[in-house]
Amino acid sequence: MTLTADAGAADAASQSAPRETVYRPTAPVDLRATVGMLRRGPGDPTMVFDGPVIWRTLRTPLGPATLALRAQSGEIKATAWGRGAEHALDTVPDLCGARDDPSGFDPSLHPLISEVARRAPGIRLARTGVVFDALACAIIEQKVTGLEAFRAWRLLVTKFGERAPGPTPRPMHAAPTAEQWRRIPSWDWHRVAVQPPQSKTVVRVAERADSISRALLAAPGGDERDRVLTSFPGVGVWTSAETRIRALGDPDAVSVGDYHLAHQVGYALTGHRTDDEGMLDLLAPWAGHRQRVIRLIFASRVSEPRRGPRLSPEDHRTR
């Protein structure tokens, strides 16, 4: 019994003891604009902004881990807790845009893009490498407002995920595994107002999560990545793009079919609304870097003045 207790104490100590590293990027990195875009609403249980520190949870082959990132004097200081702490530290360069290659991007093609690129050189494209989490999150966000999707994500992850290790500023959770997503009962999906088409799609992709991940990570370009993802019923081009943006940091992904995006891109670049076709025409000069342009448009904070009420959430649970 003594040996077992000692072993358990040693394991608990190894989980509570933090691991640390310092990442020194070769280009400027705006940590909040780069990593922070992965947060799914202010109540996201997998990511918290605490002053200058970004807290992020993740699952690793060894179990859940928590990562705390702080930018200081051109460096990114990273601290991790949990059995998967070393794995979590290994993800820091990709999260901070180490694989983001802006070669060939010409911001001078439009004065707004040129100005924002000059003013905010630290905006990079983060890559999580975690395909299933990005895909499940995007499926939940289909055809609903951000408020509805963020609420569903928060409630499902908190209930079915695993409590994250470390001294987090508030209780945080690592997202469920694919197997745990697959086993969520239908009534729990219903309680958080996720419609059956979306919940069934999450379950279907959860059953093939590993093969989807391998195929997507091996796909060489955007068209091939789209083919991998849209080959599954319930996954269209919008969901594919949202997955590629988060999991792969895809610099050319465009979320065609988004309720607001075409309007925002059109207004920023021309002063007028446009539709998806018009948006693609406007972004065509930046082929290969269209997501980069969209991120700069978001950073510009240029948006069309609102003239009508916001889209109201619809409660499908009463149907």
C-alpha positions as CSV (number, residue, x, y, z in Angstrom):
1,M,0.0,0.0,0.0
2,T,2.8,2.4,0.8
3,L,4.3,2.0,-2.7
4,T,1.0,2.7,-4.3
5,A,0.5,5.8,-2.2
6,D,4.0,7.0,-2.9
7,A,3.5,6.4,-6.6
8,G,0.2,8.3,-6.6
9,A,1.7,11.2,-4.7
10,A,4.6,11.4,-7.2
11,D,2.1,11.4,-10.1
12,A,0.1,14.1,-8.5
13,A,3.2,16.2,-7.9
14,S,4.3,15.8,-11.5
15,Q,0.9,17.0,-12.7
16,S,1.0,20.1,-10.4
17,A,4.6,21.0,-11.1
18,P,4.6,23.5,-14.1
19,R,6.9,23.2,-17.1
20,E,8.2,26.3,-18.7
21,T,9.7,27.5,-22.0
22,V,10.4,30.7,-23.9
23,Y,9.6,31.0,-27.6
24,R,11.5,33.6,-29.5
25,P,9.7,34.3,-32.8
26,T,11.6,35.6,-35.8
27,A,8.8,38.1,-36.6
28,P,6.5,40.3,-34.4
29,V,3.6,38.4,-32.8
30,D,0.5,40.1,-31.4
31,L,-0.4,37.3,-29.0
32,R,-4.0,38.5,-28.4
33,A,-4.7,39.0,-32.1
34,T,-3.0,35.7,-33.1
35,V,-3.9,33.1,-30.4
36,G,-6.9,35.0,-29.1
37,M,-9.0,34.5,-32.2
38,L,-9.3,30.8,-31.2
39,R,-11.6,31.8,-28.3
40,R,-15.2,30.9,-28.7
41,G,-16.9,33.7,-26.8
42,P,-16.1,35.3,-23.5
43,G,-17.3,32.3,-21.5
44,D,-15.2,29.7,-23.4
45,P,-14.1,27.1,-20.9
46,T,-11.1,26.2,-23.0
47,M,-9.6,29.7,-23.3
48,V,-9.5,32.7,-20.8
49,F,-7.9,36.1,-21.1
50,D,-6.5,37.2,-17.8
51,G,-4.9,40.5,-18.2
52,P,-1.8,40.0,-20.4
53,V,-2.0,36.2,-20.0
54,I,-3.8,33.9,-22.3
55,W,-4.9,30.6,-20.7
56,R,-5.7,27.7,-23.1
57,T,-6.6,24.1,-22.4
58,L,-5.9,21.1,-24.7
59,R,-5.9,17.4,-24.9
60,T,-2.7,15.5,-25.4
61,P,-1.8,11.8,-25.9
62,L,-1.0,11.8,-22.2
63,G,-4.1,13.6,-21.0
64,P,-5.4,17.2,-20.6
65,A,-3.0,20.1,-20.1
66,T,-3.2,23.8,-19.5
67,L,-1.1,26.4,-21.2
68,A,-0.5,30.0,-20.0
69,L,1.1,32.4,-22.6
70,R,2.5,35.8,-21.9
71,A,4.2,38.2,-24.4
72,Q,7.1,40.1,-23.0
73,S,9.9,42.0,-24.7
74,G,9.5,40.2,-28.0
75,E,9.4,36.8,-26.4
76,I,6.5,34.4,-25.6
77,K,6.8,33.0,-22.1
78,A,4.9,29.7,-21.8
79,T,4.0,27.7,-18.7
80,A,2.1,24.3,-18.8
81,W,0.5,22.0,-16.3
82,G,-0.7,18.4,-16.4
83,R,0.6,15.1,-17.7
84,G,0.6,16.5,-21.2
85,A,2.6,19.7,-20.2
86,E,5.6,19.0,-22.5
87,H,3.3,18.3,-25.4
88,A,1.4,21.5,-24.7
89,L,4.7,23.5,-24.8
90,D,5.5,21.9,-28.1
91,T,2.4,23.5,-29.6
92,V,3.5,27.1,-28.7
93,P,5.4,28.0,-32.0
94,D,2.4,26.9,-34.2
95,L,-0.1,28.7,-32.0
96,C,2.0,31.8,-32.4
97,G,2.2,31.5,-36.2
98,A,5.6,29.9,-36.7
99,R,4.3,28.1,-39.8
100,D,2.5,31.2,-41.1
101,D,4.3,32.2,-44.3
102,P,3.3,35.6,-45.7
103,S,5.6,35.3,-48.8
104,G,3.9,36.7,-51.8
105,F,1.4,38.7,-49.9
106,D,1.1,42.3,-51.2
107,P,-0.9,44.6,-48.9
108,S,-0.3,47.6,-51.1
109,L,-3.1,46.5,-53.4
110,H,-5.6,48.4,-51.2
111,P,-4.9,51.4,-49.0
112,L,-6.9,50.0,-46.0
113,I,-5.1,46.7,-46.1
114,S,-1.7,48.4,-46.5
115,E,-2.4,50.7,-43.5
116,V,-3.5,47.9,-41.2
117,A,-0.6,45.7,-42.2
118,R,1.8,48.5,-41.4
119,R,0.0,49.3,-38.1
120,A,-0.4,45.8,-36.9
121,P,2.5,43.7,-38.2
122,G,2.1,41.1,-35.3
123,I,-1.1,39.6,-36.7
124,R,-0.2,36.0,-37.5
125,L,-2.3,32.9,-38.3
126,A,-2.5,30.4,-35.5
127,R,-2.4,26.7,-36.1
128,T,-3.7,24.3,-33.4
129,G,-3.2,21.0,-35.4
130,V,-6.2,19.6,-33.7
131,V,-8.6,18.9,-36.5
132,F,-11.5,17.3,-34.7
133,D,-11.9,20.0,-32.1
134,A,-12.0,22.7,-34.8
135,L,-14.5,20.6,-36.9
136,A,-16.8,19.9,-34.0
137,C,-16.8,23.6,-33.0
138,A,-17.6,24.7,-36.6
139,I,-20.4,22.2,-36.9
140,I,-22.0,23.5,-33.7
141,E,-21.8,27.1,-35.2
142,Q,-23.7,26.2,-38.3
143,K,-26.8,28.3,-39.0
144,V,-27.1,29.9,-35.6
145,T,-25.9,33.1,-34.0
146,G,-22.5,33.3,-32.4
147,L,-24.3,33.8,-29.0
148,E,-26.2,30.5,-29.4
149,A,-23.1,28.6,-30.6
150,F,-20.9,29.9,-27.9
151,R,-23.4,28.9,-25.2
152,A,-23.8,25.4,-26.6
153,W,-20.0,25.0,-26.8
154,R,-19.6,26.2,-23.2
155,L,-22.2,24.0,-21.7
156,L,-21.2,20.8,-23.6
157,V,-17.5,21.2,-22.9
158,T,-18.0,22.0,-19.2
159,K,-20.3,19.0,-18.8
160,F,-18.5,16.4,-20.9
161,G,-14.9,17.6,-21.0
162,E,-12.3,17.2,-18.3
163,R,-11.3,19.8,-15.6
164,A,-8.1,21.4,-16.6
165,P,-5.0,21.2,-14.4
166,G,-3.1,24.2,-13.1
167,P,-3.9,27.4,-11.2
168,T,-6.4,28.7,-13.9
169,P,-8.0,32.1,-13.2
170,R,-11.4,30.4,-13.3
171,P,-12.5,26.7,-13.7
172,M,-11.5,25.6,-17.2
173,H,-12.1,22.4,-19.1
174,A,-10.4,20.5,-21.9
175,A,-12.8,19.7,-24.7
176,P,-14.2,16.1,-24.8
177,T,-12.4,13.5,-26.8
178,A,-14.0,12.3,-30.0
179,E,-15.3,9.2,-28.2
180,Q,-16.9,11.4,-25.5
181,W,-18.5,13.6,-28.2
182,R,-19.9,10.5,-29.8
183,R,-21.5,9.4,-26.6
184,I,-23.3,12.6,-25.7
185,P,-27.0,11.7,-25.3
186,S,-29.6,13.2,-27.7
187,W,-31.4,15.0,-24.8
188,D,-28.2,16.9,-23.8
189,W,-27.8,18.2,-27.4
190,H,-31.5,19.3,-27.2
191,R,-31.0,21.0,-23.9
192,V,-28.3,23.3,-25.3
193,A,-30.4,23.9,-28.5
194,V,-28.1,22.2,-30.9
195,Q,-30.4,20.9,-33.7
196,P,-30.4,17.2,-34.7
197,P,-28.7,17.8,-38.1
198,Q,-25.7,19.4,-36.4
199,S,-25.5,16.9,-33.4
200,K,-25.7,14.0,-35.8
201,T,-23.0,15.4,-37.9
202,V,-20.7,15.8,-34.9
203,V,-21.4,12.2,-34.0
204,R,-20.7,11.0,-37.5
205,V,-17.3,12.8,-37.8
206,A,-16.4,11.7,-34.2
207,E,-16.6,8.1,-35.4
208,R,-13.9,8.8,-38.0
209,A,-12.0,11.5,-36.2
210,D,-8.6,9.9,-36.6
211,S,-8.9,9.2,-40.3
212,I,-10.3,12.7,-41.0
213,S,-7.4,14.2,-39.2
214,R,-4.8,12.2,-41.0
215,A,-6.3,12.9,-44.4
216,L,-6.7,16.7,-43.8
217,L,-3.1,17.1,-42.4
218,A,-1.8,15.2,-45.4
219,A,-3.8,17.3,-48.0
220,P,-1.4,19.7,-49.8
221,G,-3.7,22.6,-50.5
222,G,-7.1,24.3,-50.0
223,D,-9.0,22.4,-52.7
224,E,-7.8,19.0,-51.5
225,R,-8.6,20.0,-47.9
226,D,-12.1,21.0,-48.9
227,R,-12.6,17.7,-50.7
228,V,-11.6,15.8,-47.5
229,L,-14.0,17.7,-45.3
230,T,-16.9,18.2,-47.6
231,S,-17.0,14.5,-48.4
232,F,-18.9,14.0,-45.1
233,P,-22.6,14.7,-45.1
234,G,-23.4,17.8,-43.1
235,V,-20.0,19.4,-43.7
236,G,-20.1,22.2,-46.4
237,V,-17.6,24.8,-47.6
238,W,-18.3,27.2,-44.7
239,T,-17.6,24.5,-42.1
240,S,-14.6,23.4,-44.1
241,A,-13.1,26.9,-44.1
242,E,-13.7,27.5,-40.4
243,T,-12.0,24.2,-39.6
244,R,-9.0,24.9,-41.8
245,I,-8.6,28.4,-40.3
246,R,-8.4,27.1,-36.7
247,A,-6.7,23.7,-37.2
248,L,-4.3,24.6,-40.0
249,G,-3.9,28.3,-39.9
250,D,-4.9,28.2,-43.6
251,P,-4.0,31.6,-45.1
252,D,-6.4,31.3,-48.0
253,A,-9.5,29.9,-46.4
254,V,-12.7,32.0,-46.9
255,S,-15.9,31.2,-45.1
256,V,-18.3,31.4,-48.0
257,G,-21.9,31.4,-46.8
258,D,-21.2,33.4,-43.6
259,Y,-24.1,35.6,-42.5
260,H,-21.9,38.7,-42.1
261,L,-18.5,38.2,-43.8
262,A,-19.3,39.2,-47.4
263,H,-21.0,42.4,-46.1
264,Q,-18.0,43.3,-44.0
265,V,-15.4,42.6,-46.7
266,G,-17.4,44.5,-49.3
267,Y,-17.9,47.5,-47.0
268,A,-14.2,47.6,-45.9
269,L,-12.9,47.4,-49.5
270,T,-15.5,49.4,-51.4
271,G,-17.7,51.2,-49.0
272,H,-20.7,49.0,-50.1
273,R,-22.2,45.6,-49.2
274,T,-21.6,42.7,-51.5
275,D,-22.6,39.0,-51.7
276,D,-20.4,35.9,-51.6
277,E,-19.6,36.1,-55.3
278,G,-18.6,39.8,-55.0
279,M,-16.5,39.0,-51.9
280,L,-14.6,36.4,-53.8
281,D,-14.0,38.8,-56.7
282,L,-12.7,41.4,-54.3
283,L,-10.3,39.0,-52.6
284,A,-9.1,37.4,-55.8
285,P,-6.0,39.7,-56.2
286,W,-4.8,38.2,-52.9
287,A,-5.2,34.5,-53.9
288,G,-3.3,32.4,-51.5
289,H,-3.7,35.0,-48.7
290,R,-7.4,35.7,-48.6
291,Q,-7.8,34.7,-45.0
292,R,-4.9,37.0,-44.1
293,V,-6.7,39.9,-45.8
294,I,-9.9,39.0,-43.9
295,R,-8.0,39.1,-40.6
296,L,-6.6,42.5,-41.4
297,I,-10.1,43.7,-42.2
298,F,-11.3,42.5,-38.8
299,A,-8.4,44.3,-37.2
300,S,-9.3,47.5,-39.0
301,R,-12.6,47.7,-37.1
302,V,-14.1,49.1,-40.3
303,S,-17.8,48.0,-40.4
304,E,-21.0,49.1,-41.9
305,P,-23.3,51.1,-39.6
306,R,-26.2,49.0,-38.4
307,R,-29.5,49.9,-39.8
308,G,-31.7,47.2,-38.4
309,P,-32.2,44.8,-35.5
310,R,-29.7,42.1,-34.8
311,L,-30.5,38.6,-35.8
312,S,-32.4,37.1,-32.8
313,P,-31.6,33.6,-31.6
314,E,-34.3,31.1,-32.3
315,D,-35.2,28.4,-29.8
316,H,-35.5,25.2,-31.7
317,R,-36.2,23.2,-28.5
318,T,-39.9,24.1,-28.7
319,R,-40.3,22.5,-32.2
